[in-house]
C-alpha cells in the first residue's frame, strides 16, 4: 500500500478502525471508542487506517464531496484521541482490488500484527464495494482476528453521517449539524487579501477566507467564534456577494470580522466556529446604511456571547 503518512514507531500489534472519518462526528466517535475497548481487551495498540484523497473524489471526480475539514485537521484529531494513524493514498488501483486482495494487504499491514478490525456497519470496500461486514466476519474468524461492526448512530430519528452533516449545513440547519458532530460546525481556510471595503468604508476590517475545509451554509451574516493565541474571540461572519458594493464580477466570499482583535491575520490559517444565523445578506442604499446595520449586528453578537456566558455560570 502507498502510505501518505504513518506513525514513527516499530511494527506493533494493533486494533485498526478503518474508514474515511471526515468530520470525526458522533458515528466515528462510536467506532473509535470500540477500537480503544478492543485494544485494551487484547493488549494491542489502538489505531486507525484512513484514506486520502476521499474515495468519492477518485471514483467520481466530476462530483467530489466537499470535505467537512481539511485532511490534516482530520489526521490531527484522530491522533489527539490517542490513536496511531496510517493514511493510505486512495487510487483507482486500490479501488480495483478485490475484497480478498484488500484483506490480504491488511494481513501484512506495514509489518504490524492485526489483533482486531473495527468498522461501521455500512462500510464497503474492494472492487464495486463487494466487501462488507459479512465478508470481514468470515475472514477475520479464519485468521483469529477480532472483528467488530459498530451500528450507525441515530440522533433525533436521523442517521449520523458526513453527508447528512453536509446537507444540514447547506440548508442552514447549524444546530442539527452541531448535534451530529458533537461540537460546533467549523469553516477552515487561509486568510487572503480582499477589496478592503470593510476596512476603508465600513470601519470594520475583515479577514477574507479562502475555504479549504467545510461546506458553506446559505448566504447571510452569522455569529461565529475564532480562537487565537489561546483566547476565544466573538466574530461576525458574512457569507455572500456583498451586493451593496456593485462590481463587474461578483464572487461569493466568506469574510470574518473578529471582535476586539487588532492583530494581522494575512496568510495565516483560520478556524471559524459558526454558532448561529443572524440575518440574511441584503443590499443597502449606500455604504453608510450598511455600516449602521453592521454596528447593530455587532451589538447582537456581543449580546449573544454575554447570554452564553450567563448560561455557563
FINU-446293 format. One line per field, with one value per residue (C-alpha): x, y, z negated. Coordinates in steps of 0.02 Angstrom, whole numbers, plus 50000, padded with zeros to 5 digits. Layout:
BEGIN
u: [X, ...];
v: [Y, ...];
w: [Z, ...];
***
This chain:
BEGIN
u: [50000, 50055, 50059, 50040, 50077, 50110, 50170, 50354, 50356, 50415, 50292, 50163, 50010, 49861, 49673, 49629, 49475, 49454, 49361, 49370, 49317, 49279, 49217, 49257, 49072, 48973, 48962, 49151, 49172, 49072, 49195, 49346, 49277, 49259, 49437, 49503, 49399, 49456, 49637, 49625, 49547, 49678, 49832, 49857, 49880, 49728, 49748, 49655, 49677, 49607, 49618, 49663, 49601, 49420, 49373, 49224, 49342, 49436, 49286, 49177, 49298, 49160, 49066, 49190, 49119, 49160, 49259, 49197, 49377, 49549, 49631, 49774, 49646, 49562, 49728, 49769, 49601, 49623, 49798, 49738, 49619, 49771, 49769, 49910, 49862, 49900, 49845, 49834, 49835, 49671, 49694, 49600, 49718, 49671, 49486, 49506, 49573, 49452, 49393, 49507, 49657, 49622, 49604, 49769, 49851, 49783, 49857, 50030, 49992, 50155, 50233, 50102, 50006, 49818, 49734, 49569, 49473, 49330, 49218, 49045, 48909, 48888, 49073, 49109, 49275, 49351, 49301, 49121, 49105, 49085, 49175, 49062, 49043, 48987, 49149, 49254, 49165, 49206, 49385, 49434, 49370, 49480, 49633, 49590, 49569, 49436, 49307, 49176, 49045, 48982, 48799, 48759, 48720, 48541, 48501, 48325, 48269, 48420, 48566, 48727, 48842, 48960, 48837, 48694, 48802, 48843, 48657, 48612, 48741, 48699, 48517, 48564, 48523, 48677, 48605, 48570, 48748, 48815, 48716, 48787, 48965, 48960, 49035, 49002, 49021, 49180, 49248, 49434, 49536, 49680, 49666, 49690, 49683, 49513, 49445, 49470, 49293, 49256, 49410, 49405, 49217, 49139, 49267, 49250, 49405, 49375, 49482, 49438, 49439, 49491, 49398, 49499, 49376, 49193, 49037, 48955, 48783, 48659, 48716, 48696, 48776, 48821, 48877, 49045, 49196, 49383, 49521, 49684, 49834, 49732, 49590, 49415, 49351, 49173, 49161, 49042, 49045, 48973, 48945, 48887, 48918, 48924, 48787, 48796, 48966, 48923, 49066, 49086, 49122, 49028, 49109, 49040, 49156, 49174, 49227, 49263, 49268, 49346, 49280, 49408, 49556, 49682, 49820, 49864, 49796, 49858, 49921, 49876, 49758, 49592, 49467, 49296, 49153, 48982, 48866, 48703, 48620, 48599, 48518, 48505, 48626, 48541, 48577, 48585, 48557, 48736, 48886, 48833, 48668, 48763, 48883, 48737, 48671, 48842, 48853, 48681, 48745, 48897, 48788, 48683, 48840, 48903, 48732, 48737, 48904, 48850, 48696, 48805, 48920, 48772, 48708, 48877, 48892];
v: [50000, 50178, 50273, 50462, 50462, 50332, 50328, 50336, 50176, 49997, 49867, 49832, 49730, 49841, 49853, 49954, 50060, 50081, 50220, 50395, 50484, 50651, 50767, 50643, 50650, 50552, 50399, 50398, 50425, 50266, 50169, 50248, 50205, 50024, 50024, 50082, 49950, 49809, 49865, 49862, 49689, 49616, 49706, 49790, 49972, 50071, 50131, 50200, 50167, 50307, 50367, 50522, 50590, 50550, 50390, 50476, 50609, 50470, 50364, 50511, 50652, 50758, 50769, 50756, 50782, 50945, 50891, 50942, 50977, 50983, 50812, 50873, 50925, 50755, 50666, 50780, 50748, 50560, 50567, 50676, 50535, 50428, 50329, 50278, 50345, 50268, 50367, 50266, 50351, 50307, 50269, 50183, 50036, 50021, 50034, 49893, 49769, 49628, 49612, 49460, 49558, 49706, 49592, 49507, 49679, 49710, 49546, 49612, 49791, 49889, 49745, 49756, 49611, 49638, 49594, 49667, 49765, 49885, 49970, 50046, 49925, 50019, 50015, 49940, 49901, 49813, 49821, 49880, 49884, 49695, 49684, 49708, 49660, 49484, 49461, 49530, 49424, 49265, 49308, 49380, 49222, 49115, 49220, 49227, 49416, 49500, 49595, 49722, 49808, 49964, 50010, 50179, 50314, 50378, 50552, 50626, 50499, 50544, 50433, 50525, 50532, 50653, 50675, 50712, 50847, 50924, 50928, 51006, 51145, 51188, 51201, 51316, 51192, 51228, 51157, 50993, 50986, 51028, 50887, 50760, 50824, 50839, 51014, 51175, 51165, 51250, 51327, 51315, 51422, 51536, 51725, 51812, 51993, 52064, 52230, 52323, 52393, 52334, 52423, 52585, 52614, 52522, 52538, 52351, 52258, 52080, 51929, 51857, 51669, 51554, 51398, 51238, 51137, 51143, 51169, 51340, 51374, 51491, 51670, 51785, 51851, 51726, 51733, 51648, 51623, 51612, 51551, 51647, 51627, 51527, 51655, 51636, 51791, 51828, 51851, 51912, 51801, 51863, 51737, 51803, 51928, 52096, 52164, 52342, 52358, 52331, 52255, 52192, 52016, 51962, 51823, 51728, 51764, 51721, 51869, 51863, 52013, 51964, 52074, 52154, 52090, 52208, 52093, 52045, 51882, 51889, 51724, 51635, 51489, 51520, 51401, 51482, 51412, 51450, 51467, 51543, 51631, 51818, 51890, 51875, 51968, 52124, 52264, 52433, 52603, 52656, 52601, 52715, 52621, 52457, 52524, 52565, 52388, 52313, 52402, 52334, 52161, 52179, 52231, 52074, 51966, 52042, 52007, 51826, 51795, 51883, 51772, 51619, 51663, 51685, 51511, 51436, 51521];
w: [50000, 50035, 49869, 49864, 49678, 49545, 49365, 49322, 49225, 49237, 49305, 49172, 49128, 49165, 49170, 49326, 49350, 49538, 49628, 49701, 49539, 49623, 49486, 49346, 49298, 49167, 49280, 49299, 49112, 49080, 49189, 49103, 48930, 48985, 49054, 48885, 48795, 48910, 48893, 48703, 48706, 48824, 48757, 48925, 48977, 49040, 49219, 49369, 49554, 49659, 49839, 49939, 50053, 50012, 50108, 50191, 50261, 50352, 50402, 50453, 50499, 50578, 50413, 50269, 50094, 50006, 49854, 49682, 49630, 49710, 49709, 49598, 49466, 49478, 49451, 49305, 49218, 49236, 49162, 49019, 48973, 48933, 49095, 49210, 49381, 49550, 49704, 49864, 50033, 50116, 50301, 50442, 50420, 50236, 50279, 50407, 50280, 50243, 50062, 50045, 50110, 49996, 49845, 49889, 49891, 49716, 49653, 49698, 49649, 49629, 49535, 49397, 49321, 49329, 49164, 49220, 49351, 49318, 49447, 49461, 49517, 49682, 49731, 49902, 49984, 50132, 50315, 50335, 50145, 50136, 49969, 49817, 49635, 49678, 49776, 49634, 49503, 49600, 49647, 49478, 49393, 49506, 49460, 49273, 49284, 49179, 49280, 49228, 49337, 49249, 49283, 49360, 49231, 49234, 49169, 49167, 49299, 49408, 49454, 49415, 49567, 49653, 49797, 49675, 49593, 49763, 49805, 49638, 49656, 49838, 49784, 49639, 49501, 49395, 49233, 49321, 49387, 49213, 49135, 49259, 49243, 49054, 49072, 49168, 49356, 49418, 49576, 49613, 49730, 49770, 49747, 49914, 49973, 50018, 50082, 49915, 49922, 49746, 49679, 49778, 49799, 49652, 49511, 49488, 49551, 49607, 49646, 49816, 49801, 49943, 49888, 49875, 49772, 49727, 49831, 49840, 49767, 49855, 49884, 49736, 49578, 49442, 49262, 49251, 49141, 49175, 49059, 49073, 48960, 48835, 48824, 48896, 48986, 49045, 49233, 49367, 49521, 49685, 49824, 49992, 50130, 50036, 50153, 50083, 50171, 50352, 50451, 50628, 50567, 50412, 50313, 50165, 50020, 49837, 49729, 49543, 49427, 49260, 49120, 49003, 49105, 49186, 49248, 49426, 49496, 49676, 49747, 49586, 49565, 49479, 49399, 49377, 49273, 49346, 49196, 49259, 49405, 49375, 49532, 49720, 49832, 49901, 50024, 49938, 50017, 49981, 49876, 49733, 49713, 49715, 49585, 49470, 49489, 49455, 49289, 49244, 49294, 49182, 49036, 49065, 49065, 48903, 48827, 48888, 48802, 48642, 48636, 48672, 48527, 48409, 48455, 48411, 48241];
***
